[in-house]
Structures are given as C-alpha cells and as structure tokens.
Amino acid sequence: MKAGFVDIEITWRAEVFSGAPQESSAADFGTLGITFRARRGIEF
C-alpha cells in the first residue's frame, strides 16, 4: 500500500541535539530534525 504523496520537499533540517548531553549519541545515528511538505496525489 502506497502513501500516495508526491512533490515531497524538505524545507528545513538541523542537528536538533546540538549542544545537548546526548549530542554524540544522536550524531552516531545521524539524527536530524526535519520539516517537510508534500501533497497527496490523485489515486484512481
């Protein structure tokens, strides 16, 4: 089953754990915070 999203765009991303005590653990896993936008495609 597909989610049906099209035109997906990441509008913001940052290392949200920067400066936090868990920063090195988050970096080990490549953790980022993102905001994205997309629209739902028409399904037939």
N, CA, C and O atoms as CSV, one atom per row, in Angstrom:
chain,resi,resn,atom,element,x,y,z
A,1,MET,N,N,0.843,-1.173,0.000
A,1,MET,CA,C,0.000,0.000,0.000
A,1,MET,C,C,0.892,1.241,0.000
A,1,MET,O,O,1.797,1.351,0.828
A,2,LYS,N,N,0.649,2.163,-0.908
A,2,LYS,CA,C,1.428,3.382,-1.017
A,2,LYS,C,C,0.764,4.502,-0.229
A,2,LYS,O,O,-0.455,4.527,-0.062
A,3,ALA,N,N,1.579,5.415,0.245
A,3,ALA,CA,C,1.030,6.569,0.959
A,3,ALA,C,C,0.434,7.572,-0.023
A,3,ALA,O,O,-0.479,8.315,0.339
A,4,GLY,N,N,0.926,7.607,-1.243
A,4,GLY,CA,C,0.355,8.459,-2.269
A,4,GLY,C,C,0.831,9.897,-2.267
A,4,GLY,O,O,0.180,10.756,-2.862
A,5,PHE,N,N,1.957,10.187,-1.612
A,5,PHE,CA,C,2.462,11.550,-1.591
A,5,PHE,C,C,3.335,11.817,-2.814
A,5,PHE,O,O,4.073,10.943,-3.268
A,6,VAL,N,N,3.238,13.027,-3.333
A,6,VAL,CA,C,4.056,13.457,-4.465
A,6,VAL,C,C,4.622,14.844,-4.149
A,6,VAL,O,O,4.186,15.506,-3.207
A,7,ASP,N,N,5.581,15.261,-4.937
A,7,ASP,CA,C,6.209,16.579,-4.747
A,7,ASP,C,C,6.714,16.774,-3.321
A,7,ASP,O,O,6.435,17.796,-2.693
A,8,ILE,N,N,7.445,15.806,-2.819
A,8,ILE,CA,C,7.969,15.864,-1.453
A,8,ILE,C,C,9.188,16.782,-1.429
A,8,ILE,O,O,10.066,16.691,-2.287
A,9,GLU,N,N,9.228,17.667,-0.435
A,9,GLU,CA,C,10.304,18.645,-0.315
A,9,GLU,C,C,10.677,18.810,1.153
A,9,GLU,O,O,9.800,19.031,1.988
A,10,ILE,N,N,11.962,18.708,1.483
A,10,ILE,CA,C,12.438,19.014,2.832
A,10,ILE,C,C,12.672,20.516,2.880
A,10,ILE,O,O,13.483,21.045,2.120
A,11,THR,N,N,11.959,21.212,3.778
A,11,THR,CA,C,12.027,22.664,3.821
A,11,THR,C,C,12.964,23.186,4.905
A,11,THR,O,O,13.376,24.344,4.853
A,12,TRP,N,N,13.307,22.355,5.884
A,12,TRP,CA,C,14.193,22.756,6.980
A,12,TRP,C,C,14.821,21.515,7.551
A,12,TRP,O,O,14.163,20.481,7.665
A,13,ARG,N,N,16.083,21.599,7.912
A,13,ARG,CA,C,16.722,20.497,8.636
A,13,ARG,C,C,17.805,21.051,9.527
A,13,ARG,O,O,18.432,22.060,9.206
A,14,ALA,N,N,18.025,20.389,10.651
A,14,ALA,CA,C,19.010,20.859,11.623
A,14,ALA,C,C,19.422,19.715,12.524
A,14,ALA,O,O,18.710,18.720,12.666
A,15,GLU,N,N,20.565,19.874,13.117
A,15,GLU,CA,C,21.019,18.932,14.136
A,15,GLU,C,C,20.394,19.379,15.456
A,15,GLU,O,O,20.974,20.179,16.190
A,16,VAL,N,N,19.223,18.859,15.742
A,16,VAL,CA,C,18.425,19.333,16.866
A,16,VAL,C,C,19.012,18.985,18.231
A,16,VAL,O,O,18.623,19.584,19.233
A,17,PHE,N,N,19.937,18.033,18.291
A,17,PHE,CA,C,20.562,17.676,19.558
A,17,PHE,C,C,21.887,18.395,19.773
A,17,PHE,O,O,22.603,18.094,20.728
A,18,SER,N,N,22.224,19.339,18.902
A,18,SER,CA,C,23.468,20.095,19.031
A,18,SER,C,C,23.509,20.815,20.377
A,18,SER,O,O,22.606,21.583,20.708
A,19,GLY,N,N,24.544,20.564,21.132
A,19,GLY,CA,C,24.682,21.192,22.445
A,19,GLY,C,C,24.020,20.444,23.578
A,19,GLY,O,O,24.175,20.826,24.738
A,20,ALA,N,N,23.287,19.391,23.277
A,20,ALA,CA,C,22.604,18.608,24.314
A,20,ALA,C,C,23.554,17.536,24.862
A,20,ALA,O,O,24.519,17.167,24.193
A,21,PRO,N,N,23.288,17.038,26.067
A,21,PRO,CA,C,24.132,15.973,26.623
A,21,PRO,C,C,24.180,14.715,25.740
A,21,PRO,O,O,25.171,13.985,25.773
A,22,GLN,N,N,23.136,14.452,24.960
A,22,GLN,CA,C,23.072,13.263,24.106
A,22,GLN,C,C,23.597,13.533,22.695
A,22,GLN,O,O,23.393,12.714,21.799
A,23,GLU,N,N,24.264,14.662,22.485
A,23,GLU,CA,C,24.687,15.058,21.143
A,23,GLU,C,C,25.522,13.982,20.456
A,23,GLU,O,O,25.281,13.690,19.285
A,24,SER,N,N,26.491,13.386,21.138
A,24,SER,CA,C,27.341,12.388,20.485
A,24,SER,C,C,26.557,11.121,20.137
A,24,SER,O,O,26.820,10.505,19.104
A,25,SER,N,N,25.607,10.725,20.972
A,25,SER,CA,C,24.784,9.553,20.658
A,25,SER,C,C,23.922,9.813,19.445
A,25,SER,O,O,23.789,8.952,18.575
A,26,ALA,N,N,23.333,10.999,19.382
A,26,ALA,CA,C,22.495,11.351,18.236
A,26,ALA,C,C,23.331,11.399,16.965
A,26,ALA,O,O,22.885,10.945,15.911
A,27,ALA,N,N,24.533,11.944,17.055
A,27,ALA,CA,C,25.416,12.036,15.888
A,27,ALA,C,C,25.814,10.649,15.392
A,27,ALA,O,O,25.949,10.441,14.186
A,28,ASP,N,N,26.002,9.700,16.308
A,28,ASP,CA,C,26.356,8.333,15.917
A,28,ASP,C,C,25.285,7.712,15.015
A,28,ASP,O,O,25.596,6.893,14.150
A,29,PHE,N,N,24.043,8.100,15.218
A,29,PHE,CA,C,22.940,7.553,14.436
A,29,PHE,C,C,22.494,8.483,13.307
A,29,PHE,O,O,21.552,8.161,12.582
A,30,GLY,N,N,23.160,9.633,13.148
A,30,GLY,CA,C,22.805,10.560,12.083
A,30,GLY,C,C,21.445,11.207,12.285
A,30,GLY,O,O,20.742,11.493,11.316
A,31,THR,N,N,21.069,11.442,13.540
A,31,THR,CA,C,19.762,12.006,13.852
A,31,THR,C,C,19.684,13.472,13.442
A,31,THR,O,O,20.536,14.277,13.818
A,32,LEU,N,N,18.664,13.809,12.676
A,32,LEU,CA,C,18.387,15.182,12.271
A,32,LEU,C,C,16.915,15.481,12.499
A,32,LEU,O,O,16.081,14.576,12.484
A,33,GLY,N,N,16.603,16.730,12.706
A,33,GLY,CA,C,15.217,17.159,12.723
A,33,GLY,C,C,14.903,17.748,11.360
A,33,GLY,O,O,15.715,18.485,10.801
A,34,ILE,N,N,13.743,17.433,10.823
A,34,ILE,CA,C,13.365,17.985,9.520
A,34,ILE,C,C,11.919,18.458,9.539
A,34,ILE,O,O,11.107,18.002,10.344
A,35,THR,N,N,11.622,19.371,8.646
A,35,THR,CA,C,10.253,19.748,8.321
A,35,THR,C,C,10.106,19.486,6.841
A,35,THR,O,O,10.974,19.853,6.048
A,36,PHE,N,N,9.014,18.855,6.467
A,36,PHE,CA,C,8.822,18.579,5.051
A,36,PHE,C,C,7.410,18.936,4.629
A,36,PHE,O,O,6.498,19.049,5.448
A,37,ARG,N,N,7.260,19.110,3.334
A,37,ARG,CA,C,5.932,19.340,2.774
A,37,ARG,C,C,5.755,18.388,1.601
A,37,ARG,O,O,6.715,18.026,0.919
A,38,ALA,N,N,4.536,18.000,1.387
A,38,ALA,CA,C,4.186,17.106,0.288
A,38,ALA,C,C,2.711,17.281,-0.005
A,38,ALA,O,O,1.970,17.858,0.791
A,39,ARG,N,N,2.305,16.794,-1.118
A,39,ARG,CA,C,0.875,16.808,-1.400
A,39,ARG,C,C,0.425,15.410,-1.749
A,39,ARG,O,O,1.203,14.587,-2.232
A,40,ARG,N,N,-0.801,15.164,-1.505
A,40,ARG,CA,C,-1.378,13.851,-1.760
A,40,ARG,C,C,-1.730,13.753,-3.242
A,40,ARG,O,O,-2.476,14.587,-3.755
A,41,GLY,N,N,-1.205,12.747,-3.930
A,41,GLY,CA,C,-1.511,12.552,-5.320
A,41,GLY,C,C,-2.912,11.997,-5.520
A,41,GLY,O,O,-3.504,11.446,-4.592
A,42,ILE,N,N,-3.423,12.136,-6.690
A,42,ILE,CA,C,-4.758,11.618,-7.005
A,42,ILE,C,C,-4.648,10.127,-7.280
A,42,ILE,O,O,-3.830,9.698,-8.095
A,43,GLU,N,N,-5.456,9.352,-6.612
A,43,GLU,CA,C,-5.466,7.902,-6.822
A,43,GLU,C,C,-6.700,7.509,-7.608
A,43,GLU,O,O,-7.802,7.979,-7.327
A,44,PHE,N,N,-6.510,6.641,-8.597
A,44,PHE,CA,C,-7.626,6.165,-9.403
A,44,PHE,C,C,-7.933,4.735,-9.081
A,44,PHE,O,O,-8.850,4.154,-9.663
